[in-house]
Amino acid sequence: MADQAKPTDAEKAQVTAQDARAKAIDAQAKADDASKSPEQRKADAARADADKAAAVAAETEAAVNPLEPMSAVEAKVMAPHINEDMSAGDHFAQKFGNDPANPKPATGEMVEPDRMTVKLTRITPDLAEPAVTMVAPEMVGDYLRAGWSQD
């Protein structure tokens, strides 16, 4: 049986500091709660319950209706070379402007659809749901610079 290494003084000090921070946070929460009226405590509890219910509803919706990749038109991609059938993950559906920066655009070579294995999303104010697409792994950086996110 191997001996487990004993914690160093630095590790012990770090654990002690973490415990002290946790106690301070708990004490502050109790102090904040003590100054609240019973009505405010009820309102806070109701808000927390509503937030939990909304999170459960969102998880259930995501499990029942998973997001599917969208076309460039459905994702409202603002690129000059799009058509109705083009995937939002197509190279030509990219925005090549500074969003925030894309100094070296890719060559524009088309990739095979079976290589599009990385799921990306983009949240915009003009869509109720996030735009979703699939891209080839070597294109992820270009899409991230163009405003897409990887989950």
KOLMARMAR-751587 format. One record per atom (N, C-alpha, C): residue number from 1; residue in one letter; atom name; x, y, z. Coordinates in Angstrom, 2 decimals. Example, Ala and Ser with C-alpha at 12.3 -4.5 7.8 and 13.67 -1.06 7.14 Angstrom:
2
1, A, N, 13.19, -5.69, 7.80 .
1, A, CA, 12.30, -4.50, 7.80 .
1, A, C, 13.20, -3.30, 7.80 .
2, S, N, 12.85, -2.25, 7.08 .
2, S, CA, 13.67, -1.06, 7.14 .
2, S, C, 12.90, 0.03, 7.87 .
***
This chain:
151
1, M, N, 0.84, -1.18, 0.00 .
1, M, CA, 0.00, 0.00, 0.00 .
1, M, C, 0.88, 1.24, 0.00 .
2, A, N, 0.62, 2.12, -0.93 .
2, A, CA, 1.43, 3.32, -1.07 .
2, A, C, 1.06, 4.34, 0.00 .
3, D, N, 2.11, 4.99, 0.50 .
3, D, CA, 1.86, 6.07, 1.47 .
3, D, C, 1.35, 7.29, 0.73 .
4, Q, N, 0.32, 7.88, 1.30 .
4, Q, CA, -0.17, 9.12, 0.70 .
4, Q, C, 0.68, 10.27, 1.20 .
5, A, N, 0.98, 11.19, 0.31 .
5, A, CA, 1.81, 12.33, 0.68 .
5, A, C, 1.04, 13.23, 1.63 .
6, K, N, 1.74, 13.67, 2.66 .
6, K, CA, 1.11, 14.57, 3.61 .
6, K, C, 1.06, 15.97, 3.01 .
7, P, N, 0.01, 16.72, 3.33 .
7, P, CA, -0.09, 18.06, 2.76 .
7, P, C, 1.05, 18.95, 3.27 .
8, T, N, 1.52, 19.80, 2.39 .
8, T, CA, 2.58, 20.74, 2.76 .
8, T, C, 1.97, 21.88, 3.56 .
9, D, N, 2.87, 22.69, 4.16 .
9, D, CA, 2.39, 23.84, 4.92 .
9, D, C, 1.62, 24.81, 4.02 .
10, A, N, 2.06, 24.95, 2.78 .
10, A, CA, 1.37, 25.85, 1.85 .
10, A, C, -0.03, 25.32, 1.54 .
11, E, N, -0.14, 24.01, 1.35 .
11, E, CA, -1.47, 23.43, 1.08 .
11, E, C, -2.39, 23.57, 2.28 .
12, K, N, -1.83, 23.37, 3.49 .
12, K, CA, -2.64, 23.54, 4.71 .
12, K, C, -3.13, 24.98, 4.82 .
13, A, N, -2.24, 25.92, 4.52 .
13, A, CA, -2.61, 27.34, 4.60 .
13, A, C, -3.70, 27.67, 3.59 .
14, Q, N, -3.62, 27.07, 2.41 .
14, Q, CA, -4.63, 27.32, 1.39 .
14, Q, C, -5.99, 26.78, 1.82 .
15, V, N, -6.00, 25.58, 2.40 .
15, V, CA, -7.26, 24.99, 2.89 .
15, V, C, -7.84, 25.86, 4.00 .
16, T, N, -6.99, 26.34, 4.90 .
16, T, CA, -7.44, 27.20, 5.99 .
16, T, C, -8.04, 28.50, 5.43 .
17, A, N, -7.41, 29.06, 4.41 .
17, A, CA, -7.92, 30.29, 3.79 .
17, A, C, -9.26, 30.03, 3.11 .
18, Q, N, -9.40, 28.89, 2.44 .
18, Q, CA, -10.68, 28.56, 1.79 .
18, Q, C, -11.78, 28.40, 2.82 .
19, D, N, -11.47, 27.75, 3.95 .
19, D, CA, -12.46, 27.58, 5.01 .
19, D, C, -12.88, 28.94, 5.58 .
20, A, N, -11.91, 29.83, 5.77 .
20, A, CA, -12.21, 31.16, 6.29 .
20, A, C, -13.09, 31.93, 5.32 .
21, R, N, -12.80, 31.83, 4.01 .
21, R, CA, -13.64, 32.51, 3.01 .
21, R, C, -15.07, 31.96, 3.04 .
22, A, N, -15.21, 30.64, 3.15 .
22, A, CA, -16.55, 30.03, 3.18 .
22, A, C, -17.32, 30.50, 4.41 .
23, K, N, -16.65, 30.59, 5.55 .
23, K, CA, -17.30, 31.07, 6.77 .
23, K, C, -17.72, 32.53, 6.62 .
24, A, N, -16.86, 33.33, 5.99 .
24, A, CA, -17.19, 34.75, 5.78 .
24, A, C, -18.40, 34.90, 4.87 .
25, I, N, -18.45, 34.09, 3.83 .
25, I, CA, -19.60, 34.15, 2.91 .
25, I, C, -20.88, 33.75, 3.63 .
26, D, N, -20.81, 32.68, 4.44 .
26, D, CA, -21.99, 32.25, 5.21 .
26, D, C, -22.43, 33.32, 6.20 .
27, A, N, -21.47, 33.93, 6.89 .
27, A, CA, -21.80, 34.98, 7.85 .
27, A, C, -22.44, 36.18, 7.16 .
28, Q, N, -21.92, 36.54, 5.98 .
28, Q, CA, -22.51, 37.67, 5.24 .
28, Q, C, -23.93, 37.34, 4.80 .
29, A, N, -24.15, 36.10, 4.34 .
29, A, CA, -25.49, 35.70, 3.92 .
29, A, C, -26.47, 35.77, 5.10 .
30, K, N, -26.02, 35.32, 6.27 .
30, K, CA, -26.88, 35.38, 7.46 .
30, K, C, -27.16, 36.83, 7.85 .
31, A, N, -26.14, 37.68, 7.76 .
31, A, CA, -26.33, 39.09, 8.10 .
31, A, C, -27.29, 39.75, 7.12 .
32, D, N, -27.15, 39.44, 5.85 .
32, D, CA, -28.05, 40.01, 4.85 .
32, D, C, -29.47, 39.52, 5.09 .
33, D, N, -29.61, 38.24, 5.44 .
33, D, CA, -30.94, 37.67, 5.67 .
33, D, C, -31.58, 38.26, 6.92 .
34, A, N, -30.77, 38.56, 7.94 .
34, A, CA, -31.32, 39.11, 9.19 .
34, A, C, -31.94, 40.48, 8.98 .
35, S, N, -31.45, 41.24, 8.02 .
35, S, CA, -31.99, 42.58, 7.79 .
35, S, C, -33.22, 42.58, 6.88 .
36, K, N, -33.60, 41.40, 6.39 .
36, K, CA, -34.76, 41.32, 5.49 .
36, K, C, -36.04, 41.13, 6.28 .
37, S, N, -37.10, 41.66, 5.73 .
37, S, CA, -38.41, 41.45, 6.33 .
37, S, C, -38.89, 40.05, 5.99 .
38, P, N, -39.87, 39.54, 6.74 .
38, P, CA, -40.41, 38.21, 6.40 .
38, P, C, -40.98, 38.17, 4.99 .
39, E, N, -41.57, 39.28, 4.54 .
39, E, CA, -42.11, 39.32, 3.20 .
39, E, C, -41.00, 39.20, 2.15 .
40, Q, N, -39.85, 39.88, 2.42 .
40, Q, CA, -38.73, 39.82, 1.49 .
40, Q, C, -38.14, 38.41, 1.45 .
41, R, N, -38.08, 37.74, 2.60 .
41, R, CA, -37.59, 36.36, 2.63 .
41, R, C, -38.50, 35.46, 1.79 .
42, K, N, -39.83, 35.66, 1.91 .
42, K, CA, -40.77, 34.87, 1.11 .
42, K, C, -40.59, 35.16, -0.38 .
43, A, N, -40.40, 36.44, -0.72 .
43, A, CA, -40.21, 36.81, -2.12 .
43, A, C, -38.92, 36.19, -2.66 .
44, D, N, -37.85, 36.21, -1.86 .
44, D, CA, -36.59, 35.60, -2.29 .
44, D, C, -36.73, 34.10, -2.49 .
45, A, N, -37.45, 33.45, -1.58 .
45, A, CA, -37.66, 32.01, -1.70 .
45, A, C, -38.51, 31.70, -2.94 .
46, A, N, -39.53, 32.51, -3.19 .
46, A, CA, -40.38, 32.30, -4.37 .
46, A, C, -39.57, 32.51, -5.64 .
47, R, N, -38.69, 33.53, -5.66 .
47, R, CA, -37.85, 33.78, -6.83 .
47, R, C, -36.89, 32.61, -7.06 .
48, A, N, -36.32, 32.07, -5.99 .
48, A, CA, -35.41, 30.93, -6.12 .
48, A, C, -36.16, 29.71, -6.65 .
49, D, N, -37.39, 29.49, -6.15 .
49, D, CA, -38.20, 28.37, -6.65 .
49, D, C, -38.54, 28.55, -8.12 .
50, A, N, -38.87, 29.78, -8.52 .
50, A, CA, -39.19, 30.05, -9.92 .
50, A, C, -37.96, 29.82, -10.80 .
51, D, N, -36.79, 30.24, -10.33 .
51, D, CA, -35.56, 30.02, -11.10 .
51, D, C, -35.27, 28.53, -11.26 .
52, K, N, -35.47, 27.76, -10.19 .
52, K, CA, -35.24, 26.31, -10.27 .
52, K, C, -36.23, 25.67, -11.25 .
53, A, N, -37.50, 26.08, -11.19 .
53, A, CA, -38.51, 25.53, -12.09 .
53, A, C, -38.20, 25.87, -13.54 .
54, A, N, -37.73, 27.10, -13.79 .
54, A, CA, -37.37, 27.50, -15.15 .
54, A, C, -36.18, 26.69, -15.65 .
55, A, N, -35.21, 26.42, -14.79 .
55, A, CA, -34.05, 25.62, -15.18 .
55, A, C, -34.46, 24.20, -15.52 .
56, V, N, -35.35, 23.62, -14.71 .
56, V, CA, -35.84, 22.26, -14.99 .
56, V, C, -36.61, 22.24, -16.30 .
57, A, N, -37.44, 23.26, -16.54 .
57, A, CA, -38.21, 23.34, -17.78 .
57, A, C, -37.27, 23.45, -18.99 .
58, A, N, -36.22, 24.25, -18.87 .
58, A, CA, -35.27, 24.41, -19.98 .
58, A, C, -34.53, 23.10, -20.25 .
59, E, N, -34.13, 22.40, -19.20 .
59, E, CA, -33.44, 21.11, -19.37 .
59, E, C, -34.37, 20.09, -20.03 .
60, T, N, -35.63, 20.07, -19.60 .
60, T, CA, -36.60, 19.14, -20.17 .
60, T, C, -36.84, 19.45, -21.64 .
61, E, N, -36.99, 20.73, -21.96 .
61, E, CA, -37.21, 21.15, -23.35 .
61, E, C, -36.01, 20.77, -24.21 .
62, A, N, -34.80, 20.98, -23.69 .
62, A, CA, -33.59, 20.64, -24.44 .
62, A, C, -33.49, 19.14, -24.68 .
63, A, N, -33.94, 18.34, -23.71 .
63, A, CA, -33.89, 16.89, -23.87 .
63, A, C, -34.93, 16.41, -24.87 .
64, V, N, -36.11, 17.04, -24.87 .
64, V, CA, -37.20, 16.62, -25.76 .
64, V, C, -36.98, 17.16, -27.17 .
65, N, N, -36.55, 18.40, -27.29 .
65, N, CA, -36.35, 19.05, -28.59 .
65, N, C, -34.92, 19.55, -28.71 .
66, P, N, -33.97, 18.66, -28.98 .
66, P, CA, -32.58, 19.13, -29.10 .
66, P, C, -32.44, 20.08, -30.28 .
67, L, N, -31.51, 21.01, -30.15 .
67, L, CA, -31.29, 21.98, -31.21 .
67, L, C, -30.64, 21.29, -32.40 .
68, E, N, -31.14, 21.57, -33.59 .
68, E, CA, -30.62, 20.98, -34.82 .
68, E, C, -29.86, 22.05, -35.59 .
69, P, N, -28.87, 21.64, -36.37 .
69, P, CA, -28.16, 22.63, -37.19 .
69, P, C, -29.11, 23.38, -38.11 .
70, M, N, -28.85, 24.66, -38.30 .
70, M, CA, -29.72, 25.51, -39.10 .
70, M, C, -29.08, 25.84, -40.44 .
71, S, N, -29.92, 26.30, -41.36 .
71, S, CA, -29.40, 26.81, -42.62 .
71, S, C, -28.90, 28.23, -42.36 .
72, A, N, -28.14, 28.77, -43.29 .
72, A, CA, -27.61, 30.13, -43.14 .
72, A, C, -28.75, 31.14, -43.08 .
73, V, N, -29.83, 30.89, -43.82 .
73, V, CA, -30.98, 31.80, -43.81 .
73, V, C, -31.68, 31.74, -42.46 .
74, E, N, -31.91, 30.53, -41.92 .
74, E, CA, -32.57, 30.39, -40.61 .
74, E, C, -31.75, 31.05, -39.51 .
75, A, N, -30.41, 30.94, -39.59 .
75, A, CA, -29.54, 31.53, -38.58 .
75, A, C, -29.34, 33.02, -38.80 .
76, K, N, -29.91, 33.55, -39.88 .
76, K, CA, -29.82, 34.98, -40.23 .
76, K, C, -28.36, 35.42, -40.30 .
77, V, N, -27.57, 34.62, -41.00 .
77, V, CA, -26.16, 34.94, -41.20 .
77, V, C, -26.06, 36.12, -42.15 .
78, M, N, -25.28, 37.08, -41.77 .
78, M, CA, -25.09, 38.28, -42.60 .
78, M, C, -23.83, 38.11, -43.43 .
79, A, N, -23.91, 37.31, -44.48 .
79, A, CA, -22.77, 37.08, -45.36 .
79, A, C, -23.24, 37.27, -46.79 .
80, P, N, -22.37, 37.70, -47.69 .
80, P, CA, -22.80, 38.03, -49.04 .
80, P, C, -23.10, 36.84, -49.94 .
81, H, N, -22.59, 35.67, -49.63 .
81, H, CA, -22.70, 34.53, -50.55 .
81, H, C, -23.59, 33.41, -50.02 .
82, I, N, -24.75, 33.71, -49.47 .
82, I, CA, -25.58, 32.64, -48.94 .
82, I, C, -26.78, 32.38, -49.83 .
83, N, N, -27.26, 31.14, -49.76 .
83, N, CA, -28.51, 30.79, -50.43 .
83, N, C, -29.35, 29.99, -49.45 .
84, E, N, -30.58, 29.67, -49.82 .
84, E, CA, -31.52, 29.02, -48.90 .
84, E, C, -31.07, 27.66, -48.41 .
85, D, N, -30.32, 26.92, -49.22 .
85, D, CA, -29.92, 25.57, -48.85 .
85, D, C, -28.58, 25.50, -48.13 .
86, M, N, -27.89, 26.60, -48.02 .
86, M, CA, -26.55, 26.60, -47.43 .
86, M, C, -26.62, 26.44, -45.92 .
87, S, N, -25.79, 25.55, -45.37 .
87, S, CA, -25.70, 25.37, -43.93 .
87, S, C, -25.05, 26.59, -43.30 .
88, A, N, -25.46, 26.91, -42.08 .
88, A, CA, -24.83, 28.02, -41.38 .
88, A, C, -23.36, 27.72, -41.10 .
89, G, N, -22.97, 26.45, -41.20 .
89, G, CA, -21.58, 26.07, -40.99 .
89, G, C, -20.75, 26.07, -42.25 .
90, D, N, -21.36, 26.39, -43.38 .
90, D, CA, -20.63, 26.45, -44.64 .
90, D, C, -19.60, 27.57, -44.59 .
91, H, N, -18.46, 27.34, -45.21 .
91, H, CA, -17.40, 28.35, -45.18 .
91, H, C, -17.88, 29.69, -45.73 .
92, F, N, -18.67, 29.67, -46.78 .
92, F, CA, -19.11, 30.92, -47.39 .
92, F, C, -20.19, 31.63, -46.57 .
93, A, N, -20.70, 30.98, -45.52 .
93, A, CA, -21.68, 31.63, -44.65 .
93, A, C, -21.00, 32.40, -43.52 .
94, Q, N, -19.69, 32.37, -43.49 .
94, Q, CA, -18.96, 33.11, -42.45 .
94, Q, C, -19.00, 34.60, -42.72 .
95, K, N, -18.90, 35.35, -41.66 .
95, K, CA, -18.70, 36.78, -41.77 .
95, K, C, -17.20, 37.00, -41.70 .
96, F, N, -16.63, 37.66, -42.68 .
96, F, CA, -15.19, 37.85, -42.71 .
96, F, C, -14.76, 39.21, -42.20 .
97, G, N, -15.66, 39.95, -41.62 .
97, G, CA, -15.31, 41.26, -41.08 .
97, G, C, -14.68, 41.14, -39.71 .
98, N, N, -14.53, 42.25, -39.05 .
98, N, CA, -13.92, 42.28, -37.72 .
98, N, C, -14.99, 42.11, -36.66 .
99, D, N, -15.21, 40.87, -36.24 .
99, D, CA, -16.24, 40.58, -35.25 .
99, D, C, -15.72, 39.56, -34.25 .
100, P, N, -14.81, 39.82, -33.39 .
100, P, CA, -14.08, 41.05, -33.16 .
100, P, C, -12.91, 41.23, -34.11 .
101, A, N, -12.33, 40.13, -34.60 .
101, A, CA, -11.22, 40.27, -35.55 .
101, A, C, -11.07, 38.97, -36.31 .
102, N, N, -10.86, 39.07, -37.60 .
102, N, CA, -10.61, 37.89, -38.42 .
102, N, C, -9.56, 38.30, -39.46 .
103, P, N, -8.32, 38.50, -39.01 .
103, P, CA, -7.31, 39.09, -39.89 .
103, P, C, -6.85, 38.19, -41.03 .
104, K, N, -7.00, 36.89, -40.89 .
104, K, CA, -6.52, 35.99, -41.93 .
104, K, C, -7.64, 35.04, -42.33 .
105, P, N, -8.54, 35.46, -43.21 .
105, P, CA, -9.63, 34.57, -43.62 .
105, P, C, -9.07, 33.29, -44.25 .
106, A, N, -9.81, 32.21, -44.07 .
106, A, CA, -9.40, 30.94, -44.65 .
106, A, C, -9.51, 31.02, -46.17 .
107, T, N, -8.99, 30.02, -46.85 .
107, T, CA, -8.90, 30.05, -48.31 .
107, T, C, -10.24, 29.90, -49.01 .
108, G, N, -11.24, 29.39, -48.36 .
108, G, CA, -12.54, 29.23, -49.00 .
108, G, C, -12.75, 27.86, -49.58 .
109, E, N, -11.89, 26.92, -49.24 .
109, E, CA, -12.06, 25.57, -49.75 .
109, E, C, -13.25, 24.91, -49.07 .
110, M, N, -14.05, 24.21, -49.83 .
110, M, CA, -15.22, 23.54, -49.28 .
110, M, C, -14.77, 22.29, -48.54 .
111, V, N, -15.46, 21.97, -47.47 .
111, V, CA, -15.16, 20.75, -46.73 .
111, V, C, -16.27, 19.75, -46.95 .
112, E, N, -15.95, 18.48, -46.78 .
112, E, CA, -16.96, 17.44, -46.96 .
112, E, C, -17.96, 17.49, -45.80 .
113, P, N, -19.25, 17.27, -46.08 .
113, P, CA, -20.26, 17.33, -45.02 .
113, P, C, -19.99, 16.35, -43.88 .
114, D, N, -19.39, 15.19, -44.16 .
114, D, CA, -19.14, 14.21, -43.08 .
114, D, C, -18.01, 14.66, -42.15 .
115, R, N, -17.25, 15.70, -42.52 .
115, R, CA, -16.20, 16.21, -41.66 .
115, R, C, -16.74, 17.28, -40.71 .
116, M, N, -17.97, 17.72, -40.91 .
116, M, CA, -18.55, 18.76, -40.07 .
116, M, C, -19.05, 18.11, -38.77 .
117, T, N, -18.16, 18.05, -37.77 .
117, T, CA, -18.45, 17.30, -36.55 .
117, T, C, -18.48, 18.15, -35.30 .
118, V, N, -18.14, 19.43, -35.39 .
118, V, CA, -18.10, 20.29, -34.21 .
118, V, C, -19.33, 21.19, -34.19 .
119, K, N, -20.09, 21.11, -33.10 .
119, K, CA, -21.33, 21.89, -32.98 .
119, K, C, -21.01, 23.28, -32.43 .
120, L, N, -21.50, 24.31, -33.11 .
120, L, CA, -21.31, 25.70, -32.68 .
120, L, C, -22.66, 26.39, -32.56 .
121, T, N, -22.75, 27.38, -31.69 .
121, T, CA, -23.99, 28.15, -31.53 .
121, T, C, -23.65, 29.63, -31.57 .
122, R, N, -24.69, 30.41, -31.88 .
122, R, CA, -24.54, 31.87, -31.91 .
122, R, C, -25.83, 32.47, -31.41 .
123, I, N, -25.75, 33.33, -30.41 .
123, I, CA, -26.93, 33.97, -29.83 .
123, I, C, -27.01, 35.38, -30.39 .
124, T, N, -28.15, 35.69, -30.99 .
124, T, CA, -28.37, 37.02, -31.54 .
124, T, C, -29.74, 37.52, -31.11 .
125, P, N, -29.93, 38.82, -31.05 .
125, P, CA, -31.21, 39.36, -30.59 .
125, P, C, -32.36, 39.11, -31.57 .
126, D, N, -32.07, 38.78, -32.82 .
126, D, CA, -33.14, 38.60, -33.79 .
126, D, C, -33.64, 37.16, -33.89 .
127, L, N, -33.09, 36.25, -33.09 .
127, L, CA, -33.56, 34.86, -33.05 .
127, L, C, -33.99, 34.52, -31.63 .
128, A, N, -35.11, 33.80, -31.49 .
128, A, CA, -35.58, 33.40, -30.16 .
128, A, C, -34.68, 32.32, -29.57 .
129, E, N, -34.19, 31.43, -30.41 .
129, E, CA, -33.32, 30.34, -29.98 .
129, E, C, -31.92, 30.59, -30.54 .
130, P, N, -30.90, 30.00, -29.95 .
130, P, CA, -29.56, 30.16, -30.52 .
130, P, C, -29.47, 29.54, -31.91 .
131, A, N, -28.72, 30.17, -32.79 .
131, A, CA, -28.43, 29.58, -34.10 .
131, A, C, -27.44, 28.45, -33.87 .
132, V, N, -27.63, 27.33, -34.56 .
132, V, CA, -26.80, 26.15, -34.36 .
132, V, C, -26.26, 25.69, -35.70 .
133, T, N, -25.00, 25.26, -35.74 .
133, T, CA, -24.42, 24.72, -36.96 .
133, T, C, -23.36, 23.70, -36.61 .
134, M, N, -22.93, 22.97, -37.62 .
134, M, CA, -21.85, 22.00, -37.49 .
134, M, C, -20.75, 22.42, -38.45 .
135, V, N, -19.49, 22.41, -37.98 .
135, V, CA, -18.36, 22.78, -38.83 .
135, V, C, -17.25, 21.76, -38.67 .
136, A, N, -16.33, 21.77, -39.62 .
136, A, CA, -15.16, 20.90, -39.54 .
136, A, C, -14.23, 21.42, -38.44 .
137, P, N, -13.51, 20.52, -37.77 .
137, P, CA, -12.66, 20.94, -36.65 .
137, P, C, -11.67, 22.04, -37.00 .
138, E, N, -11.11, 22.01, -38.21 .
138, E, CA, -10.12, 23.03, -38.56 .
138, E, C, -10.74, 24.41, -38.80 .
139, M, N, -12.08, 24.49, -38.86 .
139, M, CA, -12.75, 25.77, -39.09 .
139, M, C, -13.25, 26.42, -37.80 .
140, V, N, -13.13, 25.71, -36.67 .
140, V, CA, -13.69, 26.21, -35.41 .
140, V, C, -13.13, 27.59, -35.06 .
141, G, N, -11.83, 27.77, -35.18 .
141, G, CA, -11.23, 29.06, -34.82 .
141, G, C, -11.79, 30.21, -35.64 .
142, D, N, -11.99, 29.97, -36.94 .
142, D, CA, -12.56, 31.03, -37.79 .
142, D, C, -13.96, 31.40, -37.32 .
143, Y, N, -14.76, 30.39, -36.97 .
143, Y, CA, -16.12, 30.66, -36.55 .
143, Y, C, -16.16, 31.33, -35.18 .
144, L, N, -15.25, 30.93, -34.28 .
144, L, CA, -15.22, 31.57, -32.97 .
144, L, C, -14.85, 33.05, -33.12 .
145, R, N, -13.93, 33.37, -34.01 .
145, R, CA, -13.59, 34.77, -34.25 .
145, R, C, -14.74, 35.53, -34.90 .
146, A, N, -15.63, 34.81, -35.58 .
146, A, CA, -16.74, 35.46, -36.27 .
146, A, C, -17.98, 35.57, -35.38 .
147, G, N, -17.86, 35.21, -34.11 .
147, G, CA, -18.97, 35.41, -33.18 .
147, G, C, -19.71, 34.17, -32.76 .
148, W, N, -19.33, 33.00, -33.25 .
148, W, CA, -19.96, 31.74, -32.82 .
148, W, C, -19.33, 31.27, -31.53 .
149, S, N, -20.02, 30.37, -30.80 .
149, S, CA, -19.52, 29.83, -29.54 .
149, S, C, -19.53, 28.31, -29.60 .
150, Q, N, -18.60, 27.71, -28.89 .
150, Q, CA, -18.54, 26.26, -28.82 .
150, Q, C, -19.00, 25.84, -27.43 .
151, D, N, -19.97, 24.92, -27.37 .
151, D, CA, -20.50, 24.48, -26.07 .
151, D, C, -19.59, 23.49, -25.40 .
***
